[in-house]
Amino acid sequence: MSNLDTRRDLIRSAGAAFTTSIFTGSVKGANDRVTIAHIGMGVMGMGNLRYAMNQPNLVVKAVCDVYGPNLERAVAATKNQAKGVKDFRAIIADKSIDAVCISTPDHWHAYMTVEACKAGKDVYVEKPVCKTVEEGVKMVQAARKYGRVVQAGTMQRSGPHFQKACEIVRSGKLGKITFVRTWNYSNLDPAGIGNPPDETPPAGLDWALWQGPAPLRPFNRNRCGRPVAPLALFHWFWDYGGGMVTNWGVHWIDIVQMAFDETMPKSISAHGSKFFLQDNRETPDTTQVTYEYPGFLATYEHRNGTAESLFGRKQGILFCGTKGTMFLDRPGYEVFPEKDSGLPEMKERAAGSMNANHWANFLECVRTREKPASDIEKCQRATTTCLLGNVALRSGLRIDWDPRNWTIRQPEARQFLSRQERAPWRIVV
């Protein structure tokens, strides 16, 4: 039985109490307008708003953020056509809204997605789709129980050159692939994001609501990130994110698993620490995760102290086969044949907008009720794989994945598969 089959068995058994599949929305025709609300209006939220507003027959009815200046900026971007809302629960309760886009920090993704599904809304949710392995299971359960279309923000799946690259892998043209490398390299100032003191939250920010299901902490501008700090820095704190492994690793690992028919690794090991940066982040500045898949090894590597990859590529994927190696990133792909393999050189550059394609795919599926390009279950699998890298790192163990029971075989590391949700934000499907 395949991993995908066992994963489906898990969803069926975990949701055994749900004896019917409930569909609470009507099928829309090609010309019907879809009303949407956007929750989380930071960098990703504003980007998603722009792509959404360029789609035909889509009406942005509301925008939502817990920080006043963010909210004002988003309302202005809609030419004051959308209503500004501070508390997302008003969005969930609004029966006139068909779909929501969730671009909040990672620790909110699962709760908001499940609540939106329960309210009969379709969902576009940013990656990584969940903060813990347990949350991802509940998201898939909710999407299936309530018959919702849930598209994850791994827009590379909607890029034609990514799709063609995956076809090359599946075709066998590269020969037997035994190793895949994925990476993000950079060379930062050792001061990193600095060490600002805890302070009073800025005017207009509901810091308690921003933290939501995460533990209550004193406000620190590095924890919150943009706009009160230069970047979306929440990724570097374990309460809200998973460092580069989940921030960028999900994009690359998602494509690896797409190329290999959504397979997941059998075992995972990881090493990493703060060797270079002198700031107050909690996640490593240097990481290497090794995944043993059926038939090949894959790694995700991240470092902030040197950007040199020896061939001028700071990020991407290498599929290493017996007949040739393919380099793949957002600008395109290139195949480098092994000597005397008979494999021709191949190259293709990206064309069009992956994001625009991804939004068009989501809205088409809202109307047709088909599963989207990055259906929640696909991105849940990729997110889980990356989360397991952090489980191995934080536990100090080599861990073995049990796909039938959707857990790891090392009980001493299972504490990292879930988290204590702060009241009242418990996820209930």
QUIVEN-V460937 format. One line per field, one symbol per residue. psi: psi as a letter, one per 30 degrees, with the letter a starting at -180 (. if undefined). A space follows every 50 residues. Layout:
# QUIVEN-V460937
psi->???
This chain:
# QUIVEN-V460937
psi->kleeeeeeeeeeefgffjfljkjgllkklfgkkkklkkkjhbeeeeeeee eeffklhkjjelkkkfjeeeeeeeeefghgfkkkkekffeeefjffkelk kjhlleffeeeeeeeeeeggklkjkllkflfleeeeeeeeeeeeeghlkj klgifffgkefeeeeeeeeffgefajkfkkkkljkljlkffbgaiklkak klkfkjeeeeebflkklkkkfeeeakfflflifffgkfffagafefeeee eeeeeefefhhglllelklkklljfekhaglfllfkkkkkkjljflkklk kkkffkfkgfggjflakjjjlfflkkkkaefalkkjkkkgffklkkkklk kajeeeeeeeeeeefeefglkleikeeefeeeeeeeefeeeeeffglklk kjfeghalfjfffffgflljkkkhhkjj.
